[in-house]
Amino acid sequence: MEPEPDPGPLERGLGPAPADEALVNEPAAWRAGAASASASTGSPFPDTSPVSPSAHHTSPAKGDEATGGSRRRTGVDPVKALMHRHRELCERAVDPLEIAAGLEAHGVTDRTAARFRHRDVFSLAEEMYARVPRDSGNEPETRHTEPDTPRARRPVWAALALLPGTLGALTLVGLHFTDGRLRLAVGAGGMLAVYAALRAALSRGPLRATAHTVPAARAWTCWLLAYALLGDGLLSAAVAGGPDEAWPPATAPLLALAFAVAPGAWCAQLFAAAARRRLASSRGLDEFAASARPLLLAVFALFLCALCILIGVAAAVLGQDAAYAGAATLGALLLLARLLTAHGRTHAPAVVLGAAAAAEALAVATVFAGRVPGCGFLAVPVETATEAWGPGTVPALACGAAALTLLVHAARTLTRASAHAPTDTTP
């Protein structure tokens, strides 16, 4: 019988390989990938490839080698099969946390990592990172050149973020100096221009969606913005027994929200850049989540401060009441929804935006339904709240509850390493 070939020092240092019985609970695709990877002689991850001393030092099996626990691999190597499935992720990663983020995004959990004899996903990612062959001379260059791409393009999206507010202000100026059909044409043209500018601002930079947005989310957003423009006046007229005549639209909240696109994009960029730096310096997924959560809350609070200032300025310039509560909660809701969408989380924003829009529509509907004989009790809650705190109470409560829900959801999802995994689609 021929002696078993020496697998090399790296294989011995990574600890024992699970036997074939350990793969009973693994998916069939992984077992097939393991068999093909072990039988192939041209595997992209040869077992004898050298690694840097620092990467080998972080291997969780280093202690086994120091205590004389050097053992040989027998049978199928499931870690190699996993590396074969995520070859591109392993090759472009500059540290184990990037591999851990990619694995987490593909559904690999700590329970899955336990089947590979690792305590968690990060430990499994450390072994995969240590076993990937890489040119150590090119790695520092990659670390320095990658962040330069967004920085070089920053003036483009930063300038586009200022367009919605600028065009909105110009539209209001045009409406002030025109009347009749010309006023109608200026208003329609201005709305189209602001919409086009908003689409351009959201198609680049940190607020660009990395996944296909749910079509219903756009409809709910349009409803919420339309209510901010006309809803308070309609609700006030309905409570008073009308509407008997046209009511003036509240343009100050919309103008403030249009200008808030710029601080929203800058805050999103600040959060993304700081999260990537902490991702590179963290030593585990739990440590990264603990450091990213206060960062998210701080950036969110910074945006709220900027939005409140914009609301006050817009109301003072236009001579309208500063509806801080309704406009601020709506702006917070829209920022959180877009921030989640920009990181690939599209389902929750669509559901929460729809719930907020439905709450506003239901509030107005109950006032009109209360005029039906015998149904006056339906309008009592909304009429009581409106008479006590004003018509802005309805959007403040609806958007405030929705924003709080999304904030809790964002604190759980945007603090995961998978939400900040590097992609090749950065604008």
ZICOR-V764970 format. One record per residue. N is the residue number from 0. PHI is phi in degrees with one decimal (NA if undefined). PSI is psi in whole degrees, 0 to 359 (999 if undefined). Layout:
n/phi/psi
N/PHI/PSI
N/PHI/PSI
//
This chain:
n/phi/psi
0/NA/133
1/-74.9/143
2/-67.3/150
3/-68.8/131
4/-65.3/147
5/-70.0/121
6/-73.3/352
7/104.3/161
8/-66.6/327
9/-66.6/318
10/-63.7/321
11/-66.5/325
12/-74.5/343
13/-88.3/3
14/89.9/183
15/-74.9/151
16/-93.8/143
17/-64.5/145
18/-74.3/173
19/-61.5/330
20/-64.2/335
21/-71.0/347
22/-96.6/11
23/-63.3/321
24/-88.7/359
25/-77.5/154
26/-60.8/153
27/-63.1/326
28/-64.4/323
29/-69.1/320
30/-64.9/321
31/-66.8/319
32/-64.9/325
33/-67.4/318
34/-65.6/318
35/-69.7/324
36/-68.6/323
37/-76.8/332
38/-84.6/340
39/-78.0/137
40/-90.1/346
41/-107.4/40
42/-62.1/140
43/-70.5/354
44/-127.8/77
45/-63.3/145
46/-68.9/335
47/-95.7/14
48/-72.7/139
49/-75.7/155
50/-128.7/165
51/-70.4/153
52/-59.5/323
53/-66.5/320
54/-66.3/321
55/-69.8/331
56/-68.8/330
57/-84.3/357
58/-64.2/134
59/-67.0/345
60/-94.0/9
61/-62.1/324
62/-64.7/327
63/-63.9/321
64/-69.3/322
65/-67.4/331
66/-93.8/12
67/80.4/20
68/-92.0/34
69/-70.7/120
70/-130.5/158
71/-95.4/153
72/-83.5/139
73/-129.7/142
74/76.8/209
75/-80.0/143
76/-105.5/99
77/-69.7/333
78/-65.1/321
79/-64.5/323
80/-64.2/320
81/-65.2/321
82/-64.6/325
83/-66.3/323
84/-68.8/323
85/-111.0/46
86/-62.7/313
87/-63.6/321
88/-61.5/315
89/-68.7/324
90/-72.5/325
91/-92.2/352
92/-69.0/140
93/-104.0/355
94/-159.8/164
95/-62.2/331
96/-64.4/328
97/-67.2/322
98/-66.6/318
99/-61.2/320
100/-64.3/318
101/-66.0/320
102/-63.9/318
103/-64.1/323
104/-67.0/333
105/-90.9/10
106/91.5/9
107/-81.1/121
108/-110.2/177
109/-63.0/328
110/-67.0/322
111/-66.3/319
112/-63.0/331
113/-64.2/333
114/-71.5/341
115/-97.4/15
116/62.7/45
117/-129.6/147
118/-72.9/332
119/-158.2/180
120/-65.3/323
121/-65.6/321
122/-63.7/319
123/-63.7/319
124/-64.6/326
125/-62.6/318
126/-66.8/318
127/-63.2/320
128/-65.4/321
129/-69.2/332
130/-91.7/354
131/-82.2/126
132/-72.0/133
133/-148.3/156
134/-87.0/110
135/-64.6/338
136/-75.4/338
137/-94.6/346
138/-64.9/314
139/-61.3/327
140/-66.0/322
141/-63.6/320
142/-62.7/327
143/-87.5/333
144/-89.0/334
145/-64.3/314
146/-68.4/347
147/-74.6/336
148/-65.9/308
149/-63.2/325
150/-65.6/322
151/-67.7/331
152/-96.6/3
153/-58.8/318
154/-58.9/332
155/-67.3/303
156/-71.6/332
157/-66.4/322
158/-71.7/321
159/-64.9/328
160/-66.3/339
161/-85.6/346
162/-65.9/314
163/-57.1/315
164/-66.1/320
165/-64.2/314
166/-68.3/326
167/-64.6/319
168/-65.6/318
169/-64.0/324
170/-64.5/317
171/-64.8/324
172/-65.0/318
173/-64.8/321
174/-66.4/330
175/-70.5/329
176/-104.1/11
177/-129.0/167
178/-153.9/170
179/69.0/216
180/-66.4/326
181/-63.7/323
182/-64.3/318
183/-63.2/318
184/-66.5/320
185/-64.3/319
186/-63.9/316
187/-66.5/316
188/-64.1/322
189/-66.0/320
190/-63.6/318
191/-64.7/321
192/-66.0/318
193/-64.9/320
194/-64.0/317
195/-64.5/320
196/-65.2/322
197/-66.3/319
198/-62.4/320
199/-67.2/322
200/-68.0/325
201/-85.9/354
202/-91.6/354
203/-134.5/163
204/79.5/197
205/-71.5/343
206/-95.9/8
207/-72.2/135
208/-72.7/130
209/-92.1/356
210/-138.2/164
211/-66.5/125
212/-75.2/151
213/-72.3/126
214/-57.0/326
215/-64.4/332
216/-62.2/323
217/-66.3/320
218/-64.5/317
219/-65.3/323
220/-64.0/317
221/-62.4/321
222/-63.8/314
223/-62.0/320
224/-68.6/321
225/-64.8/322
226/-67.2/322
227/-62.0/331
228/-82.3/318
229/-123.5/347
230/-67.6/317
231/-63.1/319
232/-65.9/320
233/-64.6/318
234/-66.5/319
235/-62.6/318
236/-67.0/323
237/-67.8/320
238/-65.6/326
239/-79.6/358
240/104.7/359
241/-94.9/211
242/-81.8/138
243/-101.8/340
244/-151.7/171
245/-67.7/146
246/-114.8/149
247/-70.9/138
248/-74.3/152
249/-90.8/94
250/-84.4/339
251/-62.4/315
252/-61.2/319
253/-67.4/321
254/-64.2/319
255/-64.7/320
256/-67.5/326
257/-66.1/317
258/-70.6/336
259/-72.3/351
260/-61.6/323
261/-66.5/305
262/-63.5/331
263/-64.4/317
264/-67.3/320
265/-67.1/321
266/-66.6/322
267/-64.9/321
268/-66.3/321
269/-62.8/317
270/-65.6/317
271/-65.8/317
272/-66.9/316
273/-67.1/323
274/-66.4/322
275/-66.6/322
276/-64.5/319
277/-72.4/331
278/-64.7/322
279/-73.5/331
280/-95.9/347
281/-73.1/153
282/-105.3/6
283/-174.4/165
284/-67.9/321
285/-65.1/321
286/-64.8/321
287/-66.0/317
288/-62.6/320
289/-65.8/328
290/-86.5/334
291/-81.0/334
292/-64.8/309
293/-64.6/332
294/-64.9/317
295/-61.9/315
296/-64.7/322
297/-67.0/317
298/-65.7/321
299/-63.9/318
300/-65.4/323
301/-62.3/319
302/-65.5/319
303/-62.0/321
304/-63.4/315
305/-63.3/321
306/-66.5/318
307/-62.9/322
308/-63.8/317
309/-64.6/321
310/-63.5/316
311/-63.6/318
312/-66.0/315
313/-63.6/319
314/-66.3/322
315/-68.4/320
316/-68.7/319
317/-87.6/355
318/69.1/35
319/-116.2/166
320/-69.9/138
321/-82.1/97
322/-82.2/74
323/-62.6/315
324/-62.5/306
325/-65.6/314
326/-68.9/321
327/-67.6/317
328/-67.4/324
329/-65.9/316
330/-62.6/319
331/-63.8/319
332/-63.3/315
333/-67.0/322
334/-65.3/313
335/-63.7/320
336/-63.3/318
337/-72.1/324
338/-63.5/318
339/-66.5/319
340/-64.0/323
341/-66.3/338
342/-103.7/20
343/86.9/6
344/-102.7/100
345/-109.3/337
346/-72.2/309
347/-59.8/315
348/-58.3/319
349/-64.1/318
350/-66.3/316
351/-70.7/320
352/-61.4/319
353/-63.9/322
354/-65.9/319
355/-65.2/317
356/-64.1/320
357/-65.5/323
358/-64.6/318
359/-65.5/316
360/-64.3/322
361/-66.4/324
362/-63.2/316
363/-68.9/321
364/-65.5/324
365/-66.1/329
366/-66.4/315
367/-71.2/326
368/-68.6/334
369/-67.2/347
370/-80.6/347
371/-71.4/135
372/-55.4/131
373/85.5/357
374/-116.7/20
375/-62.7/337
376/-66.3/339
377/-66.4/328
378/-89.6/354
379/-62.0/312
380/-59.6/314
381/-69.5/319
382/-64.7/321
383/-64.7/315
384/-66.6/322
385/-68.7/318
386/-69.2/331
387/-83.8/315
388/-123.2/359
389/98.8/165
390/-67.2/341
391/-71.1/355
392/-65.5/322
393/-63.1/306
394/-65.8/330
395/-65.2/317
396/-71.3/316
397/-66.2/308
398/-72.9/329
399/-65.5/314
400/-64.0/321
401/-67.2/319
402/-65.8/321
403/-64.1/321
404/-62.8/315
405/-68.7/328
406/-65.4/318
407/-63.7/317
408/-64.5/319
409/-66.3/324
410/-65.2/339
411/-93.7/326
412/-96.6/319
413/-78.9/355
414/-98.5/8
415/-89.5/149
416/-65.4/331
417/-65.3/334
418/-71.7/344
419/-119.7/20
420/-65.3/139
421/-66.6/140
422/-125.6/166
423/-95.7/10
424/-110.6/21
425/-65.9/130
426/-69.6/999
//
